[in-house]
Amino acid sequence: HVLLLANTDQSIELAMRLICNHPELLLEKYDKTRWGEAKFVGENSLHVLIVSGREEQVVECVTLAAAKLNDEELEQLYSAQTEGVFFDDAPQRWYGGTPLSYACCFGMQQAVRAMLATRNGIVSLNNVDHACRRTGFLPLHAVTANRLRHMYQFLTGETLDEPANPQLAVCASHLGQNDNHLAGLKPLALAASRGSRTMVMHILKEGQTHENWKGGLI
């Protein structure tokens, strides 16, 4: 993690050599320390590479994981959630928790496609079990909250084998104490609650709103 966080070409190259020789390193993540709760609990190598803008290396790691890790390990890799206190604040609060959600929020379409190609449906845009344990967000909710119109269009478009379902609501069972107001919100209602006129207009234009109006949430 230290090499990845340094985010120089040299440190990234060395980190990737280590990962290629020992793919199990991908499963390592920040944990609590003897000094108390670490700020970055739950963050793994994919998270770090994504926020560092290293899409090429993310895709390389995803490809390596598919070839070298078993299904249980792949589930562990892609279900990892950023849960440390650092992630309580904006903007990182709104990224979702998993590597897939982070890749969506950082506009990494190639990385998203690579993750979704993981065998046996281990990675999915619509897996409620992988919803963020802080905000209840699935990836489509995360890109909506971050006002990423191009990623919303990409995730719901026909170029993906299993597009994101715009009728799935924020997962109430995963919400933290301070986010109960998000419970049950679908993307249109979420965009409105975030005060994003551009996202509201974009979702309306996409024509995916017939269910979103139920319940008077707008």
Disulfide bonds with the S-S distance in Angstrom:
none
